[in-house]
Amino acid sequence: MSFTEKLRRQARQIWEAQIEHPFVISLGKGTLPQRKFRFYILQDARFLEELAKVFALGVHRAPDPDTALSFAKLVDETIRVERGLHEQYGKRWKLSRTAMQRTPMAPTTYAYTRHMLTVAQQGTLGELTAVTLPCAWIYCLIGQHLLRNGPPDPKHPYREWLQLYGAPEFARVTHWMRTLVDREAKTASQREKTRMADAFLTSSRYEWMFWDMAWREEHWPI
């Protein structure tokens, strides 16, 4: 069993809870209130700004040109492709890119991104990749799960979101990240592998919290 398969087994209950979260269920059915989806998209836009910074650190940490290029591609895709999706929805709500960037981070968004940045800045390449892997892997699995009965109806309100994360291209990104984590784990000490697992599990928990944050439309209490 590979290292990432072991990580997924450890996080099984957390991941199953995400598939069963009312936000994810209603997103797939198309019954999610637009207000909640709008909250999610604005927070996700802020999240991706920070995720791109983590991938940029991966370029710096890469041990070879191919790995550096792959991380550079992730920076580009995170900013260009996923932000393009956000801006597409933003236009529907008459929100400019600037207005979206000015959206304050909700508590969970802030905490999750600080977690990733801290691990990326202080940890190894293996830890950096492990801390970001749940974000890609979970979205890939949820996208595939929600499209298990075929492509969404053209009138589905969240059709573009489902198509992006259920696409084979996104699955390939997840596969590359898993391969890198497994590669790094082979030469990592037991101590480092423990840190990689801890980072992975904490990010998995934050992924559940991110859905829940959007469902509750979380704001700072004071």
C-alpha positions in Angstrom: 0.0 0.0 0.0 1.4 3.4 -1.0 1.9 6.2 1.5 -0.9 8.3 0.0 -3.3 5.3 0.2 -2.5 5.0 3.9 -3.2 8.7 4.3 -6.5 8.3 2.6 -7.4 5.4 4.8 -6.6 7.5 7.9 -8.8 10.3 6.6 -11.7 8.1 5.5 -14.3 9.2 8.0 -13.4 12.9 7.4 -13.7 12.5 3.6 -17.0 10.5 3.9 -18.4 13.3 6.0 -17.7 15.7 3.2 -19.6 13.7 0.6 -22.5 13.7 3.0 -22.3 17.4 3.9 -25.6 19.2 3.0 -23.6 21.8 1.1 -22.0 19.2 -1.2 -25.3 17.3 -1.6 -27.3 20.3 -2.5 -24.5 21.6 -4.8 -24.7 18.4 -6.8 -28.5 18.5 -7.0 -28.5 22.1 -7.9 -30.7 23.1 -5.0 -28.0 25.0 -3.1 -29.2 28.5 -2.4 -27.3 31.0 -4.6 -26.5 33.1 -1.5 -24.5 30.2 0.0 -22.8 29.4 -3.3 -21.8 33.0 -3.7 -20.4 33.1 -0.2 -18.4 29.9 -1.0 -17.1 31.3 -4.3 -15.9 34.5 -2.7 -14.1 32.7 0.0 -12.6 30.1 -2.4 -11.2 33.0 -4.5 -9.4 34.3 -1.4 -8.2 30.7 -0.6 -6.8 30.2 -4.0 -4.7 33.4 -3.8 -2.9 31.8 -0.8 -2.7 28.3 -2.4 -0.9 29.8 -5.4 1.7 31.2 -3.0 2.2 27.7 -1.5 2.7 26.2 -5.0 5.2 29.0 -5.7 7.2 27.9 -2.7 7.1 24.4 -4.3 8.9 25.8 -7.4 11.7 27.1 -5.1 11.9 23.8 -3.2 11.8 21.5 -6.2 14.9 19.3 -6.5 14.8 19.1 -10.3 13.6 21.2 -13.3 10.6 18.9 -14.1 9.2 19.2 -10.6 9.8 23.0 -10.7 7.9 23.2 -14.0 5.1 21.2 -12.6 4.7 23.4 -9.6 4.9 26.5 -11.9 2.1 25.0 -13.9 0.0 24.6 -10.8 0.6 28.3 -9.9 -0.6 29.2 -13.4 -3.6 26.9 -13.3 -4.6 28.0 -9.8 -4.6 31.6 -10.8 -5.8 31.4 -14.4 -8.2 28.4 -14.7 -9.8 28.3 -11.3 -9.9 32.1 -10.9 -11.5 32.2 -14.4 -14.3 30.1 -12.9 -14.8 32.5 -10.0 -14.8 35.5 -12.3 -17.4 33.8 -14.5 -19.7 33.6 -11.5 -18.6 37.1 -10.4 -19.9 38.6 -13.6 -23.3 37.0 -12.9 -23.3 38.8 -9.6 -21.9 42.0 -11.1 -18.7 41.7 -9.0 -15.4 42.9 -10.3 -12.1 41.0 -9.7 -11.1 43.9 -7.3 -14.4 43.6 -5.4 -13.9 39.8 -5.0 -10.3 40.3 -3.8 -11.6 42.8 -1.2 -13.8 40.2 0.4 -12.7 39.6 4.0 -11.5 36.1 4.8 -13.9 34.2 7.0 -12.3 32.6 10.1 -12.0 29.2 8.5 -10.5 30.5 5.3 -7.9 32.4 7.3 -7.1 29.5 9.6 -6.8 27.0 6.7 -4.6 29.2 4.6 -2.3 30.0 7.6 -2.0 26.3 8.2 -0.9 25.6 4.6 1.5 28.6 4.5 3.1 27.7 7.8 3.8 24.1 6.8 5.0 25.1 3.3 7.4 27.7 4.7 8.8 25.6 7.6 8.5 22.0 6.2 10.1 19.9 3.5 8.9 19.5 -0.1 7.0 16.3 1.1 5.2 18.3 3.8 4.4 21.1 1.4 2.8 18.7 -1.1 1.1 16.7 1.6 -0.6 19.8 3.1 -2.1 20.8 -0.3 -3.0 17.3 -1.5 -6.4 17.0 0.2 -7.6 20.2 -1.5 -7.0 18.6 -5.0 -7.8 15.0 -4.1 -11.0 15.7 -2.3 -12.3 18.1 -5.0 -11.5 15.5 -7.6 -13.4 12.7 -5.8 -16.3 15.0 -5.0 -16.5 16.2 -8.7 -16.4 12.5 -9.9 -19.0 11.5 -7.2 -21.4 14.2 -8.2 -21.0 13.4 -11.9 -21.3 9.6 -11.4 -24.6 9.5 -13.2 -23.4 11.5 -16.2 -22.8 15.2 -17.1 -24.9 17.8 -15.5 -28.0 19.2 -17.1 -27.3 22.3 -19.2 -29.7 24.2 -16.9 -27.9 23.1 -13.7 -26.9 26.3 -11.9 -23.5 25.0 -10.9 -22.7 23.1 -14.1 -19.4 24.9 -14.6 -18.1 24.0 -11.2 -19.1 20.3 -11.6 -17.4 20.2 -15.0 -14.2 21.7 -13.8 -13.6 19.4 -10.8 -15.0 16.3 -12.4 -12.8 16.6 -15.4 -10.0 14.2 -16.3 -7.6 17.1 -16.4 -8.2 17.8 -12.7 -7.7 14.1 -11.9 -4.3 14.2 -13.6 -3.2 17.1 -11.3 -4.3 15.0 -8.3 -2.4 12.0 -9.6 0.8 14.0 -10.0 0.6 15.3 -6.5 0.0 11.9 -5.1 3.0 10.6 -7.0 5.2 13.3 -5.6 4.0 12.7 -2.0 4.7 9.0 -2.4 8.1 9.7 -3.9 9.1 12.0 -1.1 7.8 9.6 1.6 10.2 6.9 0.3 13.3 8.8 1.5 11.7 10.6 4.4 12.5 9.8 8.0 9.7 8.4 10.2 9.6 11.8 11.9 9.0 13.6 8.6 6.4 11.1 7.5 4.5 11.7 10.7 4.6 15.5 10.0 3.4 14.8 6.4 0.5 12.7 7.8 -0.4 15.3 10.4 -0.4 18.1 7.7 -2.6 15.9 5.4 -5.1 15.1 8.1 -5.4 18.7 9.3 -6.0 19.9 5.8 -8.6 17.2 5.4 -10.4 18.5 8.5 -10.2 22.1 7.1 -11.7 20.9 3.8 -14.8 19.7 5.7 -14.8 22.9 7.7 -14.7 24.9 4.5 -17.9 23.4 3.2 -19.5 23.9 6.6 -18.3 27.5 6.7 -20.0 28.2 3.4 -23.2 26.4 4.5 -23.3 28.5 7.7 -22.1 31.7 5.9 -19.5 32.0 8.7 -18.4 35.5 9.9 -16.2 36.7 12.6 -18.2 36.7 15.9 -16.8 40.1 17.0 
